[in-house]
Amino acid sequence: MAQNLDAPNAVDSTPFVLARIVNAPRNLVWRAFTERECLAQWLSPIGMTVLPEGKLDLRPGGLYHYGLRAANGFELWAKWTFQEVTAPERLVYVLSFSDPQCGNTRHPMAPDWPMEMLSTITLTEKGEQTLITLQTQAINATASEHSVFNDGKSGMTQGWSGTFDQLDTFLADVEERSIVTERMLDFPREQVFAAWTQPKLLASWWGPKGFTNTFEEFDLRPGGHWRFTMHGPDGTDYQNLSIFSEIVPSQRIVFDHVSGHHFEVNAVFSEQAVGKTRLTWRMRFDSTEECAKVRAFVTNANEENMDKLQRCLETQGANCA
């Protein structure tokens, strides 16, 4: 039987919804929501900081458990229990207040607040920007708890708006210390990914024009080392060491370059149409100053690198240098 929403005892379970457009690509915003080191820099009310004891297990059934501390020493704990993780588009989790032992607790300042809320974060590409849509609704709640939740929506708008302001600041900082190179390639995503992951192919095109490589170690797994010597056109040798942190087959490669200039490389392989791949190659440095020192050279060098990759793909690995 259909529920009569006009009945005196009807419960208003309308979700809280807030949307925000940020000036950052979707893959970066996804990382801001799903990496503990990123979340710690922006996901907190103004005036509170994230405690270092948190943990994140990004999978359905996994948890993000975190604590916040105010200047006066007051602590607040919460946890997300993930229901759906669809990178880089959609994150669904049950939000609840918690304690240092990861239990479920009541809101410390609102005892009639719902014990559990279902939150859905949707990320939609808008060119180089991203639309964030946050939807949260009370679940397994009493009529009184629904009422308190509805009365608190204006406060949620104010709180989340301030938090999104902090996200804007975090994303702007990341962009200022990043160099992004992008190329549309007329080759299937699996083929482009193979050129990054098969050592003989990678060695044949990696580096700017005129550079060649000798690989000493290539261990393609999280924590694995990529050790090689890059030979410059003037005969100078450059020793390189990188450590892989994430490998998502045919989708993403992330590694830290730890010799010389320190930076993180995040290569994303996006299928655009049958037989076409958009490769987005992002280098993130430790500071804006460090990034500024090398931006002009690296921007040009990366374009030369992309040209070599293009030729390598065209010849299927033969005479790719």
C-alpha positions as a printed NumPy array, in Angstrom:
array([[  0.   ,   0.   ,   0.   ],
       [  1.365,   3.402,  -0.943],
       [  2.441,   5.64 ,   1.926],
       [  0.345,   8.757,   2.473],
       [  2.89 ,  11.517,   2.843],
       [  0.19 ,  13.903,   4.007],
       [ -0.773,  11.726,   6.959],
       [ -0.021,  13.167,  10.408],
       [  2.599,  10.49 ,  11.172],
       [  4.302,  10.585,   7.787],
       [  8.094,  10.882,   7.934],
       [  9.895,  13.388,   5.723],
       [ 12.949,  11.47 ,   4.496],
       [ 13.999,  14.011,   1.86 ],
       [ 17.784,  13.838,   1.467],
       [ 20.17 ,  16.7  ,   1.989],
       [ 21.704,  17.696,  -1.362],
       [ 24.562,  20.085,  -2.073],
       [ 26.357,  20.671,  -5.391],
       [ 29.635,  22.435,  -6.059],
       [ 31.752,  22.998,  -9.179],
       [ 35.514,  22.947,  -8.534],
       [ 38.343,  24.014, -10.833],
       [ 40.08 ,  20.656, -11.08 ],
       [ 39.822,  17.552, -13.28 ],
       [ 37.665,  14.686, -12.073],
       [ 40.535,  12.254, -11.491],
       [ 42.197,  14.697,  -9.112],
       [ 38.933,  15.347,  -7.249],
       [ 38.383,  11.594,  -6.953],
       [ 41.786,  11.255,  -5.324],
       [ 40.927,  14.104,  -2.941],
       [ 37.94 ,  12.057,  -1.732],
       [ 39.604,   8.631,  -1.65 ],
       [ 43.207,   9.06 ,  -0.439],
       [ 43.785,   9.492,   3.298],
       [ 46.695,  11.908,   2.829],
       [ 44.465,  14.16 ,   0.7  ],
       [ 41.386,  13.92 ,   2.93 ],
       [ 43.476,  14.935,   5.924],
       [ 44.227,  18.281,   4.275],
       [ 40.667,  19.457,   3.672],
       [ 37.908,  17.233,   5.164],
       [ 37.383,  18.966,   8.488],
       [ 35.253,  21.808,   9.816],
       [ 37.016,  25.152,  10.003],
       [ 39.003,  25.295,  13.227],
       [ 39.585,  21.54 ,  13.47 ],
       [ 42.419,  19.35 ,  12.249],
       [ 42.478,  15.684,  11.245],
       [ 44.231,  13.336,  13.666],
       [ 47.006,  11.135,  12.228],
       [ 45.584,   7.881,  13.659],
       [ 42.942,   7.449,  10.935],
       [ 42.805,   4.571,   8.488],
       [ 41.264,   4.046,   5.058],
       [ 40.346,   0.795,   3.309],
       [ 38.819,   1.808,  -0.036],
       [ 36.576,  -1.107,  -1.051],
       [ 32.932,  -2.089,  -0.556],
       [ 32.716,  -3.065,   3.112],
       [ 35.909,  -1.148,   3.937],
       [ 36.128,   1.848,   6.262],
       [ 37.449,   5.356,   6.445],
       [ 37.846,   5.947,  10.191],
       [ 39.087,   9.373,  11.22 ],
       [ 39.265,  11.758,  14.151],
       [ 39.154,  15.552,  14.375],
       [ 40.561,  17.791,  17.091],
       [ 39.635,  21.379,  17.936],
       [ 42.041,  23.972,  19.318],
       [ 40.572,  23.456,  22.816],
       [ 41.375,  19.717,  22.682],
       [ 37.842,  18.51 ,  21.917],
       [ 37.888,  15.392,  19.719],
       [ 35.255,  14.112,  17.313],
       [ 35.413,  10.747,  15.535],
       [ 33.495,   9.505,  12.503],
       [ 33.602,   6.673,  10.013],
       [ 32.495,   5.898,   6.481],
       [ 31.494,   2.329,   5.675],
       [ 31.826,   2.03 ,   1.912],
       [ 28.906,   0.536,  -0.029],
       [ 30.038,   1.352,  -3.572],
       [ 33.354,   2.494,  -5.029],
       [ 33.138,   3.32 ,  -8.734],
       [ 36.243,   5.273,  -9.746],
       [ 36.298,   8.091, -10.659],
       [ 32.559,   8.753, -10.647],
       [ 30.663,   7.601,  -7.579],
       [ 31.29 ,   6.903,  -3.903],
       [ 28.545,   5.578,  -1.62 ],
       [ 29.033,   5.076,   2.107],
       [ 27.202,   4.911,   5.423],
       [ 28.296,   7.8  ,   7.63 ],
       [ 28.183,   7.502,  11.403],
       [ 29.765,   9.145,  14.413],
       [ 32.388,   6.993,  16.043],
       [ 35.067,   6.744,  18.724],
       [ 38.779,   5.87 ,  18.742],
       [ 37.826,   2.16 ,  18.872],
       [ 35.773,   2.452,  15.647],
       [ 32.419,   1.874,  17.327],
       [ 29.134,   3.589,  16.441],
       [ 28.2  ,   6.483,  18.732],
       [ 25.651,   9.233,  19.018],
       [ 26.31 ,  12.764,  17.837],
       [ 28.137,  14.287,  20.857],
       [ 26.1  ,  17.496,  20.701],
       [ 22.779,  16.223,  19.299],
       [ 21.646,  12.947,  20.932],
       [ 18.601,  12.673,  18.638],
       [ 20.696,  12.904,  15.476],
       [ 20.402,   9.744,  13.288],
       [ 22.932,   7.031,  14.077],
       [ 23.465,   6.31 ,  10.363],
       [ 23.262,   8.353,   7.18 ],
       [ 23.678,   7.144,   3.609],
       [ 25.888,   9.486,   1.592],
       [ 26.463,   9.465,  -2.145],
       [ 29.164,  11.556,  -3.805],
       [ 28.895,  11.868,  -7.58 ],
       [ 31.621,  13.472,  -9.699],
       [ 30.668,  14.744, -13.165],
       [ 33.173,  16.053, -15.712],
       [ 32.577,  19.625, -16.869],
       [ 35.514,  20.173, -19.205],
       [ 38.503,  20.906, -16.975],
       [ 36.14 ,  21.388, -14.028],
       [ 34.235,  18.869, -11.914],
       [ 30.697,  19.004, -10.552],
       [ 30.512,  17.474,  -7.064],
       [ 27.039,  16.39 ,  -5.968],
       [ 26.674,  15.317,  -2.34 ],
       [ 23.474,  13.584,  -1.242],
       [ 22.925,  12.441,   2.343],
       [ 19.84 ,  10.944,   3.957],
       [ 19.025,   9.476,   7.339],
       [ 18.579,   5.687,   7.369],
       [ 17.254,   3.28 ,   9.99 ],
       [ 16.03 ,   6.377,  11.813],
       [ 13.065,   7.118,  14.036],
       [ 10.555,   9.852,  13.216],
       [ 12.214,  12.049,  15.832],
       [ 15.636,  11.475,  14.299],
       [ 14.316,  12.317,  10.825],
       [ 12.885,  15.534,  12.22 ],
       [ 16.18 ,  16.53 ,  13.843],
       [ 18.018,  15.708,  10.607],
       [ 15.661,  17.899,   8.565],
       [ 15.992,  20.762,  11.035],
       [ 19.765,  20.501,  10.731],
       [ 19.98 ,  20.854,   6.948],
       [ 20.766,  24.568,   7.031],
       [ 23.655,  23.874,   9.375],
       [ 24.831,  21.069,   7.064],
       [ 24.79 ,  23.499,   4.152],
       [ 26.905,  25.965,   6.099],
       [ 29.312,  23.288,   7.32 ],
       [ 29.795,  21.56 ,   3.986],
       [ 30.137,  24.893,   2.155],
       [ 33.039,  25.775,   4.444],
       [ 34.564,  22.343,   3.935],
       [ 34.262,  22.675,   0.16 ],
       [ 36.03 ,  26.044,   0.45 ],
       [ 38.925,  24.138,   2.018],
       [ 38.742,  21.579,  -0.803],
       [ 39.025,  24.463,  -3.311],
       [ 42.166,  25.673,  -1.546],
       [ 43.662,  22.173,  -1.496],
       [ 42.948,  21.567,  -5.188],
       [ 44.341,  24.971,  -6.184],
       [ 47.558,  24.212,  -4.309],
       [ 47.871,  20.83 ,  -6.032],
       [ 47.301,  22.412,  -9.446],
       [ 49.912,  25.122,  -8.836],
       [ 52.575,  22.487,  -8.161],
       [ 51.522,  20.219, -11.012],
       [ 52.483,  19.947, -14.677],
       [ 49.873,  18.281, -16.854],
       [ 50.45 ,  16.87 , -20.334],
       [ 47.56 ,  15.431, -22.328],
       [ 47.394,  13.716, -25.702],
       [ 44.609,  12.039, -27.679],
       [ 46.013,   8.872, -29.221],
       [ 44.392,   6.908, -32.041],
       [ 45.12 ,   3.562, -30.4  ],
       [ 43.181,   1.256, -28.044],
       [ 43.648,   1.851, -24.346],
       [ 45.176,  -1.604, -23.781],
       [ 47.856,  -0.901, -26.398],
       [ 48.746,   2.477, -24.882],
       [ 48.869,   0.945, -21.409],
       [ 51.173,  -1.815, -22.705],
       [ 53.613,   0.813, -23.998],
       [ 53.912,   2.054, -20.403],
       [ 54.171,  -1.369, -18.777],
       [ 56.266,  -3.544, -21.103],
       [ 59.909,  -2.697, -20.327],
       [ 61.257,  -3.051, -23.878],
       [ 58.58 ,  -0.752, -25.28 ],
       [ 58.863,   1.759, -22.444],
       [ 62.652,   1.93 , -22.736],
       [ 62.346,   2.689, -26.438],
       [ 60.315,   5.904, -26.05 ],
       [ 60.785,   7.218, -22.51 ],
       [ 62.47 ,  10.604, -22.253],
       [ 62.776,  13.744, -24.402],
       [ 64.031,  13.799, -27.973],
       [ 67.539,  12.356, -28.338],
       [ 67.524,  10.489, -25.003],
       [ 67.848,   6.695, -24.68 ],
       [ 67.513,   4.37 , -21.701],
       [ 69.053,   1.351, -20.046],
       [ 66.727,  -0.364, -17.567],
       [ 68.345,  -2.088, -14.588],
       [ 65.121,  -2.96 , -12.718],
       [ 61.429,  -2.749, -13.572],
       [ 59.145,  -4.278, -10.93 ],
       [ 55.615,  -3.244, -11.907],
       [ 53.687,  -3.568,  -8.647],
       [ 52.88 ,  -1.283,  -5.696],
       [ 56.159,  -0.833,  -3.857],
       [ 58.152,  -2.118,  -6.842],
       [ 61.231,  -0.246,  -8.092],
       [ 61.894,   1.16 , -11.542],
       [ 65.632,   1.807, -11.782],
       [ 67.21 ,   2.981, -15.03 ],
       [ 69.893,   5.153, -16.61 ],
       [ 68.859,   7.82 , -19.068],
       [ 71.523,   8.654, -21.631],
       [ 71.517,  12.25 , -22.883],
       [ 72.366,  13.228, -26.47 ],
       [ 75.639,  14.822, -25.194],
       [ 76.705,  11.541, -23.563],
       [ 75.715,  12.483, -20.01 ],
       [ 74.133,   9.695, -17.961],
       [ 71.258,  10.397, -15.554],
       [ 70.463,   7.857, -12.845],
       [ 66.735,   7.497, -12.116],
       [ 64.801,   5.671,  -9.428],
       [ 61.008,   5.58 ,  -9.148],
       [ 58.762,   3.533,  -6.862],
       [ 55.334,   2.388,  -8.048],
       [ 52.436,   3.115,  -5.687],
       [ 49.375,   2.135,  -7.742],
       [ 48.712,   0.047, -10.832],
       [ 45.159,  -0.223, -12.193],
       [ 45.363,  -2.319, -15.388],
       [ 44.523,  -0.291, -18.513],
       [ 43.419,   2.657, -16.363],
       [ 46.087,   4.245, -14.184],
       [ 49.764,   4.125, -13.178],
       [ 51.104,   6.117, -10.214],
       [ 54.723,   6.269,  -9.128],
       [ 57.066,   8.478,  -7.095],
       [ 60.274,   9.681,  -8.739],
       [ 62.653,   9.737,  -5.772],
       [ 66.023,  10.563,  -7.356],
       [ 66.967,  14.142,  -8.201],
       [ 63.789,  16.238,  -8.368],
       [ 61.105,  14.517,  -6.313],
       [ 57.671,  14.335,  -7.912],
       [ 54.707,  12.015,  -8.315],
       [ 53.567,  10.85 , -11.752],
       [ 49.913,   9.947, -12.237],
       [ 49.163,   8.612, -15.724],
       [ 45.481,   8.101, -16.545],
       [ 44.32 ,   6.162, -19.622],
       [ 40.755,   7.091, -20.635],
       [ 38.93 ,   5.295, -23.426],
       [ 37.232,   7.946, -25.566],
       [ 35.821,   5.866, -28.417],
       [ 36.599,   2.602, -30.116],
       [ 40.329,   2.59 , -30.775],
       [ 41.002,   5.993, -29.144],
       [ 42.638,   6.824, -25.807],
       [ 43.136,  10.088, -23.962],
       [ 46.362,   9.963, -21.976],
       [ 46.61 ,  12.443, -19.099],
       [ 50.036,  12.616, -17.532],
       [ 50.241,  14.645, -14.314],
       [ 53.481,  15.403, -12.477],
       [ 52.986,  16.743,  -8.945],
       [ 55.946,  18.358,  -7.165],
       [ 56.475,  18.971,  -3.458],
       [ 56.121,  22.755,  -3.75 ],
       [ 55.053,  25.44 ,  -6.193],
       [ 58.605,  26.801,  -6.13 ],
       [ 60.119,  23.47 ,  -7.177],
       [ 57.521,  23.09 ,  -9.918],
       [ 58.168,  26.624, -11.224],
       [ 61.908,  25.941, -11.56 ],
       [ 61.378,  23.138, -14.067],
       [ 57.992,  23.941, -15.627],
       [ 59.258,  25.385, -18.916],
       [ 61.744,  22.572, -19.548],
       [ 59.435,  19.759, -18.408],
       [ 56.459,  21.022, -20.42 ],
       [ 58.482,  20.911, -23.636],
       [ 60.232,  17.644, -22.717],
       [ 56.931,  15.909, -22.003],
       [ 55.559,  16.912, -25.402],
       [ 58.678,  15.408, -27.009],
       [ 58.088,  12.307, -24.912],
       [ 54.518,  12.079, -26.167],
       [ 55.783,  12.395, -29.752],
       [ 58.101,   9.421, -29.175],
       [ 55.247,   7.423, -27.655],
       [ 53.113,   8.231, -30.703],
       [ 55.813,   6.915, -33.035],
       [ 56.297,   3.841, -30.893],
       [ 52.601,   3.001, -31.093],
       [ 52.544,   3.6  , -34.834],
       [ 55.342,   1.101, -35.41 ],
       [ 54.094,  -1.406, -32.808],
       [ 57.37 ,  -1.313, -30.934],
       [ 59.733,  -1.609, -33.91 ],
       [ 62.305,   1.169, -34.217],
       [ 60.457,   3.256, -31.639],
       [ 63.26 ,   5.507, -30.482]])
